[in-house]
Amino acid sequence: MSEKNRVWRLRKRPVGAIGDKDLSLDQEKIPEPGDGQLLFRLNYLSLDPTNRVWMSDMKQYMPPVALDEPMRGAVCGTVVKSKTPEFAPGDVVSGLGVWADYQIATPATVRKMAPVPGVPVAEAFGLFAIVGPTAYFGLLEIGKPKPGETVVVSAAAGAVGSVVGQIAKIKGCRAVGVAGSDAKCRWVVQDLGFDAAVNYKKQDLPAALKRACPKGIDVYFDNVGGPVLDACLTQMNLNGRIPTCGLIADYNATAEVSGPKNYPSILMQRLTVQGFIILDYANRFPEAIGALAGWMQQGKLKFHIDMHEGLENAVSALRTLFTGGNQGKLMLHVA
Ligand SMILES: NC(=O)c1ccc[n+]([C@@H]2O[C@H](COP(=O)([O-])OP(=O)(O)OC[C@H]3O[C@@H](n4cnc5c(N)ncnc54)[C@H](OP(=O)(O)O)[C@@H]3O)[C@@H](O)[C@H]2O)c1
């Protein structure tokens, strides 16, 4: 192979939003797999809020990316060379890898993607690798929604949020989204079947939530933290549940992050607030994938990919997560 390999490396830890010089895109040699390894070509790169967390030297659920190392990401690609019996050229694999055209993997870092009838590879990777299981286990295991209850989800037009609201509907709940534009609010109601949505950037959030949730909130699926969490805390019903999935409102914070102002609601309303990391459910992924694929095949679950083109656009695409520029699952098509 005479081609070069483009590799994104983390050069500086971002302060606030990701800066132009925090990562560099370098031309390098295509690596050769050793015994027990395989080489694959990147087809799709998942762009996730956690990429920004991995760039920070903070206490987190896995080590941050070290300076000058390739940027880490969830990847989907096609095997080019294999020196391990588990994989052969042409196999489609997904797992944890790096932002590079070509990369080395082992059977411990990637797995073969089993084809799901009626679901194209990009959708299968986007929905089943992280997003769908996160929505599924976070809502059903921690949120424990009962038919007739009200489920509110923030970042409702994003990857996880859009799936959470639809699962809430499938489970017989009232689904209310919180999103950052009127277009996103219309999309989740008109196209995805949510019962209502409120625009947190434009509306008085506690008042708008009160109108959208006349019986209060039983489950608040928190994707963002910050002021949206505070507003939801004012409307929680007795024994309500809050799966803490993400805190994107704070990932770019430059000052110390303050806790929720309405913390007393947790005591007065006997709330259960539980954080989770989807890796904790890794051995139960087949259950989630089976349910999600079934709902897709029955036309009960829609999944939208916000696809960007070209490895060179990884950073600019990633930034859209923090400005609300994405709708659905943000992903990069590479080759
Ligand atoms: N616990 C886990 O294992 C796990 C797994 C996957 C994802 N997550 C978390 O889940 C959340 C959603 O992830 P995703 O991949 O589905 O991303 P996403 O929702 O597709 O994209 C992020 C969205 O967050 C919203 N947002 C950005 N800044 C905000 C702010 N300051 N306040 C309120 N909303 C803001 C934006 O939408 P608006 O236009 O509505 O502002 C943006 O579109 C993230 O916090 C992520 O870290 C956790």
The ligand as a MOL file (V3000), in Angstrom:
LIG
                    3D

  0  0  0     0  0            999 V3000
M  V30 BEGIN CTAB
M  V30 COUNTS 48 52 0 0 0
M  V30 BEGIN ATOM
M  V30 1 N -23.6400 7.4700 30.2830 0
M  V30 2 C -23.2830 6.9480 29.1230 0
M  V30 3 O -22.7940 5.8240 29.0480 0
M  V30 4 C -23.4940 7.7660 27.8720 0
M  V30 5 C -23.4470 7.1760 26.6070 0
M  V30 6 C -23.7070 7.9850 25.4920 0
M  V30 7 C -23.9620 9.3450 25.6630 0
M  V30 8 N -23.9440 9.8690 26.9040 0 CHG=1
M  V30 9 C -24.2550 11.2780 27.1520 0
M  V30 10 O -25.5510 11.5290 26.6540 0
M  V30 11 C -25.6540 12.8820 26.2400 0
M  V30 12 C -26.1810 12.9260 24.8130 0
M  V30 13 O -25.2210 12.3110 23.9740 0
M  V30 14 P -25.5070 12.1200 22.4260 0
M  V30 15 O -24.3980 11.3350 21.8710 0
M  V30 16 O -26.8890 11.6530 22.2420 0 CHG=-1
M  V30 17 O -25.3630 13.6090 21.8940 0
M  V30 18 P -26.4790 14.4570 21.1580 0
M  V30 19 O -27.6470 14.5750 22.0700 0
M  V30 20 O -26.6900 13.8980 19.7880 0
M  V30 21 O -25.7790 15.8640 20.9820 0
M  V30 22 C -25.5980 16.7140 22.0560 0
M  V30 23 C -26.7770 17.6960 22.1620 0
M  V30 24 O -26.7140 18.3080 23.4450 0
M  V30 25 C -27.3620 19.5380 23.3910 0
M  V30 26 N -26.5940 20.5120 24.1710 0
M  V30 27 C -25.3330 20.9540 23.9230 0
M  V30 28 N -24.9690 21.8510 24.8500 0
M  V30 29 C -26.0210 21.9840 25.7000 0
M  V30 30 C -26.2690 22.7600 26.8660 0
M  V30 31 N -25.3450 23.6090 27.3450 0
M  V30 32 N -27.4690 22.6400 27.4830 0
M  V30 33 C -28.4220 21.8070 27.0080 0
M  V30 34 N -28.2510 21.0460 25.9110 0
M  V30 35 C -27.0610 21.1280 25.2740 0
M  V30 36 C -27.4460 19.9640 21.9260 0
M  V30 37 O -28.8260 19.9670 21.5310 0
M  V30 38 P -29.7930 21.2490 21.7370 0
M  V30 39 O -29.9010 21.8770 20.3880 0
M  V30 40 O -31.0410 20.6340 22.2190 0
M  V30 41 O -29.1050 22.1440 22.7280 0
M  V30 42 C -26.7120 18.8560 21.1860 0
M  V30 43 O -27.3090 18.5400 19.9580 0
M  V30 44 C -24.2770 13.4950 26.4130 0
M  V30 45 O -24.2030 14.2020 27.6230 0
M  V30 46 C -23.3680 12.2800 26.4540 0
M  V30 47 O -22.1750 12.5290 27.1540 0
M  V30 48 C -23.7200 9.1120 28.0070 0
M  V30 END ATOM
M  V30 BEGIN BOND
M  V30 1 1 1 2
M  V30 2 2 2 3
M  V30 3 1 2 4
M  V30 4 1 4 5
M  V30 5 2 4 48
M  V30 6 2 5 6
M  V30 7 1 6 7
M  V30 8 2 7 8
M  V30 9 1 8 9
M  V30 10 1 8 48
M  V30 11 1 9 10
M  V30 12 1 9 46
M  V30 13 1 10 11
M  V30 14 1 11 12
M  V30 15 1 11 44
M  V30 16 1 12 13
M  V30 17 1 13 14
M  V30 18 2 14 15
M  V30 19 1 14 16
M  V30 20 1 14 17
M  V30 21 1 17 18
M  V30 22 2 18 19
M  V30 23 1 18 20
M  V30 24 1 18 21
M  V30 25 1 21 22
M  V30 26 1 22 23
M  V30 27 1 23 24
M  V30 28 1 23 42
M  V30 29 1 24 25
M  V30 30 1 25 26
M  V30 31 1 25 36
M  V30 32 1 26 27
M  V30 33 1 26 35
M  V30 34 2 27 28
M  V30 35 1 28 29
M  V30 36 1 29 30
M  V30 37 2 29 35
M  V30 38 1 30 31
M  V30 39 2 30 32
M  V30 40 1 32 33
M  V30 41 2 33 34
M  V30 42 1 34 35
M  V30 43 1 36 37
M  V30 44 1 36 42
M  V30 45 1 37 38
M  V30 46 2 38 39
M  V30 47 1 38 40
M  V30 48 1 38 41
M  V30 49 1 42 43
M  V30 50 1 44 45
M  V30 51 1 44 46
M  V30 52 1 46 47
M  V30 END BOND
M  V30 END CTAB
M  END
